[in-house]
């Protein structure tokens, strides 16, 4: 399964290179697909590329879901399948 993750652009250069942050995790991505992206904006990142901008509320909701999945992973009596 592929997942696009919302992340905030915390570094940006003139060559379409960015460093993004999502929930304290940072990684590099390309902003080639977004012509007018700016430092501090939230974007969806998939396969190393920022693919679209997202608003703050949408990003927070997604981060909350990711946190809930992480909490579920640590539940001792879960039943799956």
CNS distance restraints for C-alpha pairs under 8 A (distance, minus, plus):
assign (resid   2 and name CA) (resid  46 and name CA) 7.90 0.50 0.50
assign (resid   3 and name CA) (resid  46 and name CA) 6.64 0.50 0.50
assign (resid   4 and name CA) (resid  44 and name CA) 5.62 0.50 0.50
assign (resid   4 and name CA) (resid  45 and name CA) 5.17 0.50 0.50
assign (resid   4 and name CA) (resid  46 and name CA) 4.52 0.50 0.50
assign (resid   4 and name CA) (resid  47 and name CA) 7.88 0.50 0.50
assign (resid   5 and name CA) (resid  22 and name CA) 7.63 0.50 0.50
assign (resid   5 and name CA) (resid  44 and name CA) 5.23 0.50 0.50
assign (resid   5 and name CA) (resid  45 and name CA) 5.24 0.50 0.50
assign (resid   5 and name CA) (resid  46 and name CA) 6.72 0.50 0.50
assign (resid   5 and name CA) (resid  62 and name CA) 7.85 0.50 0.50
assign (resid   6 and name CA) (resid  22 and name CA) 6.58 0.50 0.50
assign (resid   6 and name CA) (resid  42 and name CA) 6.46 0.50 0.50
assign (resid   6 and name CA) (resid  43 and name CA) 5.43 0.50 0.50
assign (resid   6 and name CA) (resid  44 and name CA) 4.31 0.50 0.50
assign (resid   6 and name CA) (resid  45 and name CA) 6.18 0.50 0.50
assign (resid   6 and name CA) (resid  54 and name CA) 7.28 0.50 0.50
assign (resid   6 and name CA) (resid  59 and name CA) 5.44 0.50 0.50
assign (resid   6 and name CA) (resid  62 and name CA) 7.32 0.50 0.50
assign (resid   6 and name CA) (resid  63 and name CA) 7.64 0.50 0.50
assign (resid   7 and name CA) (resid  20 and name CA) 5.63 0.50 0.50
assign (resid   7 and name CA) (resid  21 and name CA) 5.14 0.50 0.50
assign (resid   7 and name CA) (resid  22 and name CA) 4.53 0.50 0.50
assign (resid   7 and name CA) (resid  42 and name CA) 5.45 0.50 0.50
assign (resid   7 and name CA) (resid  43 and name CA) 5.54 0.50 0.50
assign (resid   7 and name CA) (resid  44 and name CA) 6.28 0.50 0.50
assign (resid   7 and name CA) (resid  45 and name CA) 6.87 0.50 0.50
assign (resid   7 and name CA) (resid  59 and name CA) 7.53 0.50 0.50
assign (resid   8 and name CA) (resid  20 and name CA) 5.23 0.50 0.50
assign (resid   8 and name CA) (resid  21 and name CA) 5.19 0.50 0.50
assign (resid   8 and name CA) (resid  22 and name CA) 6.51 0.50 0.50
assign (resid   8 and name CA) (resid  40 and name CA) 5.83 0.50 0.50
assign (resid   8 and name CA) (resid  41 and name CA) 5.59 0.50 0.50
assign (resid   8 and name CA) (resid  42 and name CA) 4.35 0.50 0.50
assign (resid   8 and name CA) (resid  43 and name CA) 6.36 0.50 0.50
assign (resid   9 and name CA) (resid  18 and name CA) 6.54 0.50 0.50
assign (resid   9 and name CA) (resid  19 and name CA) 6.00 0.50 0.50
assign (resid   9 and name CA) (resid  20 and name CA) 4.41 0.50 0.50
assign (resid   9 and name CA) (resid  21 and name CA) 6.56 0.50 0.50
assign (resid   9 and name CA) (resid  38 and name CA) 7.49 0.50 0.50
assign (resid   9 and name CA) (resid  39 and name CA) 5.40 0.50 0.50
assign (resid   9 and name CA) (resid  40 and name CA) 5.03 0.50 0.50
assign (resid   9 and name CA) (resid  41 and name CA) 5.68 0.50 0.50
assign (resid   9 and name CA) (resid  42 and name CA) 6.35 0.50 0.50
assign (resid   9 and name CA) (resid  43 and name CA) 7.45 0.50 0.50
assign (resid  10 and name CA) (resid  18 and name CA) 7.36 0.50 0.50
assign (resid  10 and name CA) (resid  19 and name CA) 5.73 0.50 0.50
assign (resid  10 and name CA) (resid  20 and name CA) 5.44 0.50 0.50
assign (resid  10 and name CA) (resid  21 and name CA) 6.71 0.50 0.50
assign (resid  10 and name CA) (resid  39 and name CA) 6.02 0.50 0.50
assign (resid  10 and name CA) (resid  40 and name CA) 5.84 0.50 0.50
assign (resid  11 and name CA) (resid  18 and name CA) 5.27 0.50 0.50
assign (resid  11 and name CA) (resid  19 and name CA) 4.92 0.50 0.50
assign (resid  11 and name CA) (resid  20 and name CA) 6.96 0.50 0.50
assign (resid  11 and name CA) (resid  39 and name CA) 6.46 0.50 0.50
assign (resid  12 and name CA) (resid  16 and name CA) 7.19 0.50 0.50
assign (resid  12 and name CA) (resid  17 and name CA) 5.91 0.50 0.50
assign (resid  12 and name CA) (resid  18 and name CA) 4.41 0.50 0.50
assign (resid  12 and name CA) (resid  19 and name CA) 6.64 0.50 0.50
assign (resid  12 and name CA) (resid  38 and name CA) 7.64 0.50 0.50
assign (resid  12 and name CA) (resid  39 and name CA) 6.20 0.50 0.50
assign (resid  13 and name CA) (resid  17 and name CA) 5.60 0.50 0.50
assign (resid  13 and name CA) (resid  18 and name CA) 6.52 0.50 0.50
assign (resid  16 and name CA) (resid  30 and name CA) 5.49 0.50 0.50
assign (resid  16 and name CA) (resid  31 and name CA) 4.86 0.50 0.50
assign (resid  16 and name CA) (resid  32 and name CA) 5.41 0.50 0.50
assign (resid  17 and name CA) (resid  28 and name CA) 7.15 0.50 0.50
assign (resid  17 and name CA) (resid  29 and name CA) 6.10 0.50 0.50
assign (resid  17 and name CA) (resid  30 and name CA) 4.83 0.50 0.50
assign (resid  17 and name CA) (resid  31 and name CA) 6.18 0.50 0.50
assign (resid  18 and name CA) (resid  28 and name CA) 5.62 0.50 0.50
assign (resid  18 and name CA) (resid  29 and name CA) 5.33 0.50 0.50
assign (resid  18 and name CA) (resid  30 and name CA) 5.98 0.50 0.50
assign (resid  18 and name CA) (resid  31 and name CA) 6.76 0.50 0.50
assign (resid  19 and name CA) (resid  26 and name CA) 6.64 0.50 0.50
assign (resid  19 and name CA) (resid  27 and name CA) 5.53 0.50 0.50
assign (resid  19 and name CA) (resid  28 and name CA) 4.43 0.50 0.50
assign (resid  19 and name CA) (resid  29 and name CA) 6.19 0.50 0.50
assign (resid  20 and name CA) (resid  26 and name CA) 5.47 0.50 0.50
assign (resid  20 and name CA) (resid  27 and name CA) 5.66 0.50 0.50
assign (resid  20 and name CA) (resid  28 and name CA) 6.29 0.50 0.50
assign (resid  20 and name CA) (resid  29 and name CA) 7.13 0.50 0.50
assign (resid  21 and name CA) (resid  25 and name CA) 5.42 0.50 0.50
assign (resid  21 and name CA) (resid  26 and name CA) 4.45 0.50 0.50
assign (resid  21 and name CA) (resid  27 and name CA) 6.86 0.50 0.50
assign (resid  22 and name CA) (resid  26 and name CA) 6.53 0.50 0.50
assign (resid  22 and name CA) (resid  63 and name CA) 7.85 0.50 0.50
assign (resid  23 and name CA) (resid  63 and name CA) 7.06 0.50 0.50
assign (resid  28 and name CA) (resid  48 and name CA) 7.09 0.50 0.50
assign (resid  29 and name CA) (resid  45 and name CA) 7.46 0.50 0.50
assign (resid  29 and name CA) (resid  48 and name CA) 4.65 0.50 0.50
assign (resid  29 and name CA) (resid  49 and name CA) 5.24 0.50 0.50
assign (resid  29 and name CA) (resid  50 and name CA) 6.62 0.50 0.50
assign (resid  30 and name CA) (resid  48 and name CA) 6.24 0.50 0.50
assign (resid  30 and name CA) (resid  49 and name CA) 4.78 0.50 0.50
assign (resid  30 and name CA) (resid  50 and name CA) 6.17 0.50 0.50
assign (resid  31 and name CA) (resid  35 and name CA) 7.58 0.50 0.50
assign (resid  31 and name CA) (resid  37 and name CA) 7.32 0.50 0.50
assign (resid  31 and name CA) (resid  49 and name CA) 6.07 0.50 0.50
assign (resid  31 and name CA) (resid  50 and name CA) 5.23 0.50 0.50
assign (resid  31 and name CA) (resid  51 and name CA) 7.67 0.50 0.50
assign (resid  32 and name CA) (resid  49 and name CA) 7.45 0.50 0.50
assign (resid  32 and name CA) (resid  50 and name CA) 7.67 0.50 0.50
assign (resid  33 and name CA) (resid  49 and name CA) 7.37 0.50 0.50
assign (resid  33 and name CA) (resid  50 and name CA) 6.76 0.50 0.50
assign (resid  33 and name CA) (resid  51 and name CA) 6.08 0.50 0.50
assign (resid  33 and name CA) (resid  52 and name CA) 7.96 0.50 0.50
assign (resid  34 and name CA) (resid  50 and name CA) 7.07 0.50 0.50
assign (resid  34 and name CA) (resid  51 and name CA) 6.84 0.50 0.50
assign (resid  34 and name CA) (resid  52 and name CA) 6.84 0.50 0.50
assign (resid  37 and name CA) (resid  41 and name CA) 6.97 0.50 0.50
assign (resid  37 and name CA) (resid  53 and name CA) 7.90 0.50 0.50
assign (resid  41 and name CA) (resid  53 and name CA) 7.39 0.50 0.50
assign (resid  42 and name CA) (resid  53 and name CA) 5.80 0.50 0.50
assign (resid  42 and name CA) (resid  54 and name CA) 5.53 0.50 0.50
assign (resid  42 and name CA) (resid  55 and name CA) 6.55 0.50 0.50
assign (resid  42 and name CA) (resid  56 and name CA) 7.01 0.50 0.50
assign (resid  42 and name CA) (resid  59 and name CA) 7.46 0.50 0.50
assign (resid  43 and name CA) (resid  50 and name CA) 5.86 0.50 0.50
assign (resid  43 and name CA) (resid  51 and name CA) 6.98 0.50 0.50
assign (resid  43 and name CA) (resid  52 and name CA) 5.53 0.50 0.50
assign (resid  43 and name CA) (resid  53 and name CA) 4.18 0.50 0.50
assign (resid  43 and name CA) (resid  54 and name CA) 5.34 0.50 0.50
assign (resid  44 and name CA) (resid  50 and name CA) 5.54 0.50 0.50
assign (resid  44 and name CA) (resid  51 and name CA) 5.71 0.50 0.50
assign (resid  44 and name CA) (resid  52 and name CA) 5.53 0.50 0.50
assign (resid  44 and name CA) (resid  53 and name CA) 6.24 0.50 0.50
assign (resid  44 and name CA) (resid  54 and name CA) 6.67 0.50 0.50
assign (resid  45 and name CA) (resid  49 and name CA) 5.36 0.50 0.50
assign (resid  45 and name CA) (resid  50 and name CA) 4.36 0.50 0.50
assign (resid  45 and name CA) (resid  51 and name CA) 5.97 0.50 0.50
assign (resid  45 and name CA) (resid  52 and name CA) 7.83 0.50 0.50
assign (resid  46 and name CA) (resid  50 and name CA) 6.49 0.50 0.50
assign (resid  46 and name CA) (resid  51 and name CA) 6.78 0.50 0.50
assign (resid  54 and name CA) (resid  58 and name CA) 6.51 0.50 0.50
assign (resid  54 and name CA) (resid  59 and name CA) 6.64 0.50 0.50
assign (resid  55 and name CA) (resid  59 and name CA) 6.37 0.50 0.50
assign (resid  56 and name CA) (resid  60 and name CA) 6.18 0.50 0.50
assign (resid  57 and name CA) (resid  61 and name CA) 6.22 0.50 0.50
assign (resid  58 and name CA) (resid  62 and name CA) 6.33 0.50 0.50
assign (resid  59 and name CA) (resid  63 and name CA) 6.14 0.50 0.50
assign (resid  60 and name CA) (resid  64 and name CA) 6.11 0.50 0.50
assign (resid  61 and name CA) (resid  65 and name CA) 6.38 0.50 0.50
assign (resid  62 and name CA) (resid  66 and name CA) 6.27 0.50 0.50
assign (resid  63 and name CA) (resid  67 and name CA) 6.19 0.50 0.50
assign (resid  64 and name CA) (resid  68 and name CA) 6.23 0.50 0.50
assign (resid  65 and name CA) (resid  69 and name CA) 6.26 0.50 0.50
assign (resid  66 and name CA) (resid  70 and name CA) 6.26 0.50 0.50
assign (resid  67 and name CA) (resid  71 and name CA) 6.20 0.50 0.50
assign (resid  68 and name CA) (resid  72 and name CA) 6.14 0.50 0.50
assign (resid  69 and name CA) (resid  73 and name CA) 6.27 0.50 0.50
assign (resid  70 and name CA) (resid  74 and name CA) 6.89 0.50 0.50
assign (resid  71 and name CA) (resid  75 and name CA) 6.73 0.50 0.50
assign (resid  72 and name CA) (resid  78 and name CA) 7.72 0.50 0.50
